[in-house]
Amino acid sequence: MKRIFSLLLLCIIGSWLYAATTVRVAVLLPLKEHSARATTFVEFYRGLLMAVEQVKREGTSVDVYALDCGTTETSLQQTLANEQLTTMDFIFGPADAVQVPSLAEYCRRHEVRLVLPFNVPCPQVYGNPWIYQVGVAQELLYPGISSLIMKDLENSNFVFYRTGESDERAQNFANHLSQVLKLRNMQTTSLAAGGDEFAYDRAFNQFRQNVVISDSRSMSSLAQMISGIKSFQARYPQYKIVLLGYPEWITYAPTMIRDYYQFDTRVYSPYYRNPLSGRVVKFEQQYRANYGQASRVSYPRAEHLGYDLGYYFMHGLAKLGRENFDSMQGTLEQQPLQHYFFFQRAGENAGYVNVNVQLVHYNSNNTIQLVR
C-alpha cells in the first residue's frame, strides 16, 4: 500500500504531436479502506498507472491525482474541497452509490467528465451529459446481445433448456431471447432437464445446427446439461450441437474448457481476458515486475480494467482533443487487454453508457476468438 501512495500525486511526461497538451486525471476511490474490496481499487489504480506509462511513451503529458474519498457523503465533500479537481479532464470514481449524486453534480458544474468504472447505480446518467457509465444493467445489453446471436448463429434451431432452478437473471435473458427469435420467425424448441432420449429427439433438429441455451448460470446445471447432451450425441452423432452461455461460464473455463471446445461454445460477456494473448501475458509480467505480485485471479481483473479504461480515455483525449472527444467510439488503435468500450448517449442531454457486447467463441478447433 505504501508503494501505491508513493506514486499517488503526480506523473508528468513531455508532450508533442497530440491535440491535448496535458491530460489531467483524478482517481477518487476509498484507497485507504481496509477491506477485501479495497484490493480491487488498488489493482484498478495500478492498471491505470500502467496506462499512463503507455500514453507517456506515445508522447503525451499526463497529470494524475489520486485522492482517498472515503465511503460517505461527508468524506466526499471534504475531498471536493480540493480546488485542483475543478481543472481535471476526467475523474474516475466513486465506488459507493451514496457519493454518486454529489460527484455527478460537481462534474456537471465544473464540466469535468466523470467515469464510473464499477457497477454503481447512477440514474443521474440520464440527465447529466458529463457522465460515462462503464458497467450497466444487463437488460440494457439485451438488444445488442440478441442481434449478435442471430447474426452469428443464423438458421439454427434454438433449444431452451429448462432446469427447474430459480435463476431470475438467466431466465429473464432466456425469455427475452426466445421472444426475439419468435418475432423473427426463427426456429425454437424446449427441452426439460432429465428428459429421456425421445425428449432430446423432439427438441433437436438433425438438419440444422442446434443452439442450446440454459435458464440457469450455475456450474452444476451446466455439467448436468452437458452430460445429457453427450449421452444423446454418443448415440446420434449426426446432430450438430452448440452451447450458448452466460458471463459466469467464463469463470468455469479452467474446468470446462474441453467441453466448451467440443460444443463450439459461445458465451456472451461485456469483457474477456484471453490468457493466450501475447499482450495479456506481457502486461501481467510487467505488472508483477512493477508491484512485486502476480495479477490476482478475479472476474473481471481490476488492473486490466484500469489499464483499458485509462488508455481509452487518456489516449482518446490526447488524440482528439477536448472538443471532439465525445465523438470517439470503440478503443482507438490498440486492442484492449480485457474490455472493449462502446459508449452511447442514454438520451437527449444525457450521459453515456457502455453498451459494448461480444460473444466469446470457444472454437471446435481449440482456439478462442471474440465475435463483435
C-alpha distance (Angstrom), angle and dihedral (degrees) to the residues before:
residue distance angle dihedral
M1 . . .
K2 3.84 . .
R3 3.79 88.8 .
I4 3.79 89.6 55.1
F5 3.77 94.3 51.5
S6 3.78 92.0 46.5
L7 3.82 85.2 63.8
L8 3.78 96.8 41.6
L9 3.74 110.0 98.4
L10 3.74 113.7 46.2
C11 3.81 142.7 8.9
I12 3.82 111.3 174.6
I13 3.78 122.3 -178.1
G14 3.83 131.5 174.6
S15 3.79 116.8 -98.2
W16 3.81 136.3 -145.7
L17 3.80 140.5 147.3
Y18 3.81 96.2 19.8
A19 3.78 131.0 108.8
A20 3.83 95.7 -125.8
T21 3.84 113.0 60.7
T22 3.81 93.9 -154.6
V23 3.78 128.9 2.7
R24 3.80 112.5 -143.6
V25 3.79 117.4 -156.6
A26 3.80 133.2 179.5
V27 3.79 127.3 -167.4
L28 3.82 114.6 -155.5
L29 3.79 110.3 -173.2
P30 3.84 136.7 128.4
L31 3.80 90.4 -97.7
K32 3.82 94.0 159.6
E33 3.78 94.0 52.8
H34 3.80 115.8 120.4
S35 3.78 104.2 -139.6
A36 3.79 142.4 100.0
R37 3.79 92.1 -94.2
A38 3.81 91.6 52.2
T39 3.81 88.1 72.3
T40 3.79 88.4 60.5
F41 3.81 91.8 52.9
V42 3.81 92.3 49.9
E43 3.80 91.1 48.4
F44 3.79 90.6 49.6
Y45 3.80 90.5 51.8
R46 3.80 92.3 47.8
G47 3.80 90.5 53.1
L48 3.78 90.7 49.1
L49 3.82 89.9 52.8
M50 3.80 89.1 53.4
A51 3.81 88.1 53.2
V52 3.82 87.8 52.5
E53 3.79 88.9 55.7
Q54 3.80 90.7 51.7
V55 3.80 92.1 49.4
K56 3.81 87.0 47.8
R57 3.79 90.6 56.5
E58 3.80 88.1 52.5
G59 3.80 90.0 58.0
T60 3.81 104.6 -101.9
S61 3.80 126.4 133.2
V62 3.81 114.2 -129.8
D63 3.79 131.5 -173.9
V64 3.81 113.6 -162.4
Y65 3.80 124.1 -167.8
A66 3.82 119.6 -175.3
L67 3.79 116.8 -167.8
D68 3.77 130.5 178.7
C69 3.81 104.8 -127.6
G70 3.81 97.2 179.2
T71 3.78 119.8 -142.4
T72 3.80 104.8 -79.9
E73 3.80 138.7 74.5
T74 3.81 89.5 -113.1
S75 3.80 94.4 53.2
L76 3.81 90.2 47.2
Q77 3.80 92.2 52.9
Q78 3.79 89.5 51.8
T79 3.80 89.1 53.1
L80 3.80 93.3 47.6
A81 3.79 89.3 57.8
N82 3.83 85.3 79.9
E83 3.82 101.1 100.3
Q84 3.80 92.7 -157.3
L85 3.80 88.2 75.4
T86 3.81 89.7 70.3
T87 3.82 88.8 67.1
M88 3.82 97.2 53.4
D89 3.78 124.4 118.5
F90 3.80 91.3 -154.8
I91 3.77 137.4 13.6
F92 3.82 115.3 -161.7
G93 3.82 112.2 -155.0
P94 2.96 168.8 -18.3
A95 3.80 116.7 -160.9
D96 3.81 98.4 -164.3
A97 3.80 125.2 70.1
V98 3.81 92.9 -141.1
Q99 3.82 89.7 66.2
V100 3.80 97.3 48.6
P101 3.84 100.9 83.5
S102 3.81 95.2 52.5
L103 3.79 95.1 42.2
A104 3.80 91.4 46.8
E105 3.80 90.8 52.4
Y106 3.81 90.9 46.1
C107 3.82 90.6 53.4
R108 3.81 91.7 47.5
R109 3.79 91.5 50.9
H110 3.80 94.3 48.7
E111 3.83 96.6 33.9
V112 3.79 94.9 -120.0
R113 3.81 119.8 149.5
L114 3.80 110.3 -117.9
V115 3.82 114.6 -151.8
L116 3.81 115.7 -164.1
P117 3.84 105.0 -158.0
F118 3.79 98.1 179.1
N119 3.79 135.0 55.2
V120 3.79 97.0 -87.2
P121 3.83 118.4 148.7
C122 3.80 110.5 -110.3
P123 3.81 116.5 175.8
Q124 3.81 86.1 165.7
V125 3.82 89.1 77.1
Y126 3.82 88.8 79.3
G127 3.81 92.6 63.4
N128 3.80 105.9 24.8
P129 3.84 118.3 75.2
W130 3.82 92.7 -164.6
I131 3.82 96.0 68.6
Y132 3.81 127.8 97.0
Q133 3.80 112.9 -170.9
V134 3.80 113.8 -162.7
G135 3.81 102.2 -177.6
V136 3.80 113.6 47.8
A137 3.79 135.5 174.7
Q138 3.80 112.0 -74.6
E139 3.80 90.8 -123.1
L140 3.81 90.1 67.5
L141 3.80 88.7 60.2
Y142 3.82 96.5 50.5
P143 3.83 96.6 92.8
G144 3.80 92.9 51.3
I145 3.81 93.1 44.1
S146 3.80 92.8 49.2
S147 3.79 91.5 48.6
L148 3.81 91.5 51.5
I149 3.79 92.4 48.0
M150 3.79 93.8 50.5
K151 3.79 91.6 47.3
D152 3.80 95.5 46.8
L153 3.80 96.9 39.2
E154 3.78 102.9 32.5
N155 3.82 120.2 156.9
S156 3.81 90.5 24.9
N157 3.78 130.6 132.3
F158 3.82 106.7 -118.8
V159 3.80 113.2 -146.9
F160 3.82 117.0 -164.0
Y161 3.79 109.1 -150.5
R162 3.82 111.4 -149.3
T163 3.81 112.2 -153.9
G164 3.79 100.7 176.1
E165 3.82 88.7 -128.2
S166 3.78 123.4 130.9
D167 3.80 106.2 -114.9
E168 3.79 108.3 141.6
R169 3.78 96.0 -177.6
A170 3.80 94.4 52.3
Q171 3.78 92.5 42.0
N172 3.80 91.6 51.3
F173 3.78 90.4 54.0
A174 3.81 93.8 45.0
N175 3.80 90.7 49.7
H176 3.81 91.7 47.7
L177 3.80 92.5 50.0
S178 3.80 91.8 46.0
Q179 3.80 91.1 53.7
V180 3.81 92.8 47.9
L181 3.79 92.6 48.8
K182 3.79 92.2 49.9
L183 3.80 91.2 49.7
R184 3.80 87.5 54.4
N185 3.82 90.8 48.6
M186 3.79 91.8 -118.0
Q187 3.79 119.2 154.8
T188 3.83 116.1 -96.9
T189 3.80 133.5 172.4
S190 3.79 136.9 171.0
L191 3.81 133.3 -125.3
A192 3.81 125.6 -171.7
A193 3.81 120.2 -143.4
G194 3.79 111.3 -102.5
G195 3.79 93.5 27.4
D196 3.78 119.4 154.4
E197 3.80 128.2 -118.1
F198 3.78 92.1 -83.3
A199 3.81 92.0 53.8
Y200 3.80 89.7 55.3
D201 3.78 91.3 46.4
R202 3.82 91.1 52.3
A203 3.81 92.9 47.5
F204 3.81 98.5 45.7
N205 3.79 128.9 68.2
Q206 3.80 116.5 -146.8
F207 3.80 92.0 -159.3
R208 3.82 96.7 54.1
Q209 3.76 137.8 46.3
N210 3.82 108.7 -93.7
V211 3.82 115.9 -140.6
V212 3.81 112.5 -162.6
I213 3.83 119.2 -155.0
S214 3.80 119.9 -176.0
D215 3.80 124.6 -149.7
S216 3.81 90.3 -138.6
R217 3.80 132.5 66.4
S218 3.81 97.0 -159.5
M219 3.78 122.9 118.9
S220 3.81 91.8 -131.9
S221 3.80 92.8 56.8
L222 3.81 90.3 45.3
A223 3.81 91.2 52.7
Q224 3.81 91.1 48.0
M225 3.79 91.8 48.9
I226 3.80 93.2 49.4
S227 3.80 91.6 47.7
G228 3.80 91.6 54.6
I229 3.81 93.0 46.0
K230 3.81 91.8 49.3
S231 3.78 91.3 52.0
F232 3.78 91.4 50.8
Q233 3.80 94.8 44.4
A234 3.81 91.6 49.0
R235 3.79 87.3 64.0
Y236 3.79 96.4 35.9
P237 3.83 108.2 32.0
Q238 3.81 92.2 165.8
Y239 3.81 90.7 78.5
K240 3.81 114.9 96.0
I241 3.82 108.5 -144.1
V242 3.81 127.7 -174.5
L243 3.82 128.2 -178.4
L244 3.80 124.5 -136.5
G245 3.78 117.2 -165.4
Y246 3.77 152.2 167.2
P247 3.82 134.9 -92.8
E248 3.82 89.4 -99.1
W249 3.80 88.7 65.5
I250 3.80 88.7 71.2
T251 3.81 88.4 67.4
Y252 3.82 89.8 55.4
A253 3.81 93.7 52.6
P254 3.84 96.3 99.6
T255 3.82 87.5 62.0
M256 3.80 102.0 29.6
I257 3.81 102.7 35.8
R258 3.82 95.6 111.9
D259 3.79 91.0 52.8
Y260 3.81 90.7 46.8
Y261 3.80 89.8 55.1
Q262 3.80 93.3 43.9
F263 3.81 92.3 54.5
D264 3.82 97.3 39.8
T265 3.81 87.9 -120.3
R266 3.81 126.5 -156.1
V267 3.80 120.4 -161.3
Y268 3.78 121.0 -172.0
S269 3.78 113.7 -140.9
P270 3.82 138.8 151.5
Y271 3.81 89.3 -132.8
Y272 3.79 140.9 28.8
R273 3.80 132.9 -179.4
N274 3.79 109.8 -160.8
P275 3.83 107.0 -149.5
L276 3.81 89.2 -160.6
S277 3.81 94.2 58.2
G278 3.80 114.9 112.8
R279 3.82 90.6 -144.9
V280 3.80 91.5 53.0
V281 3.80 92.5 48.6
K282 3.81 91.7 48.7
F283 3.81 92.4 47.7
E284 3.80 92.2 50.7
Q285 3.79 91.5 48.4
Q286 3.80 89.7 51.9
Y287 3.81 90.7 46.2
R288 3.80 90.2 55.7
A289 3.79 90.9 47.2
N290 3.82 92.0 49.8
Y291 3.79 99.5 44.3
G292 3.79 106.0 22.3
Q293 3.80 96.1 -119.6
A294 3.76 138.7 81.3
S295 3.77 123.8 -103.5
R296 3.82 105.4 -86.8
V297 3.80 117.5 -119.1
S298 3.81 106.9 -111.4
Y299 3.81 137.9 133.0
P300 2.95 107.6 -93.4
R301 3.80 104.3 10.8
A302 3.78 110.1 -125.2
E303 3.81 98.0 -147.6
H304 3.81 90.6 52.6
L305 3.80 89.5 50.9
G306 3.81 90.0 48.7
Y307 3.79 91.2 52.0
D308 3.81 96.5 44.8
L309 3.80 94.5 44.6
G310 3.80 94.0 43.2
Y311 3.78 92.8 48.8
Y312 3.80 93.3 46.0
F313 3.79 93.5 54.7
M314 3.80 101.5 34.0
H315 3.78 96.8 43.5
G316 3.79 91.2 41.5
L317 3.78 93.7 53.0
A318 3.79 92.0 44.4
K319 3.78 92.0 52.4
L320 3.81 101.8 37.6
G321 3.79 102.7 29.0
R322 3.78 129.2 -129.8
E323 3.78 96.1 -73.6
N324 3.80 96.1 51.1
F325 3.80 100.2 35.7
D326 3.80 96.5 99.3
S327 3.81 90.5 61.1
M328 3.81 90.3 65.9
Q329 3.79 117.7 110.8
G330 3.78 127.3 -178.8
T331 3.79 127.8 3.3
L332 3.78 111.3 -50.3
E333 3.79 116.8 -119.8
Q334 3.80 97.8 -45.1
Q335 3.79 122.3 85.7
P336 3.80 108.7 -126.8
L337 3.78 124.7 -118.8
Q338 3.78 94.4 -130.7
H339 3.81 115.4 -21.5
Y340 3.77 131.7 58.3
F341 3.79 114.6 -166.7
F342 3.77 130.2 -148.7
F343 3.79 110.3 172.5
Q344 3.78 118.1 -162.5
R345 3.80 128.3 -176.5
A346 3.80 111.3 -102.2
G347 3.81 91.2 -145.0
E348 3.77 143.6 -48.0
N349 3.82 110.6 -30.4
A350 3.81 87.6 -0.9
G351 3.76 134.3 127.8
Y352 3.79 127.8 -108.1
V353 3.79 132.3 -86.4
N354 3.78 126.0 -162.8
V355 3.80 106.7 -118.0
N356 3.80 97.2 169.8
V357 3.80 113.2 142.4
Q358 3.78 132.6 175.5
L359 3.76 142.7 169.4
V360 3.79 118.3 -123.4
H361 3.79 102.7 -143.7
Y362 3.80 117.6 -156.2
N363 3.78 97.2 -162.5
S364 3.78 121.7 -145.0
N365 3.83 86.5 -123.3
N366 3.84 88.7 67.3
T367 3.80 96.9 -103.8
I368 3.81 131.1 116.3
Q369 3.78 126.1 -137.3
L370 3.80 137.9 165.5
V371 3.78 120.7 -118.0
R372 3.82 109.9 -154.8
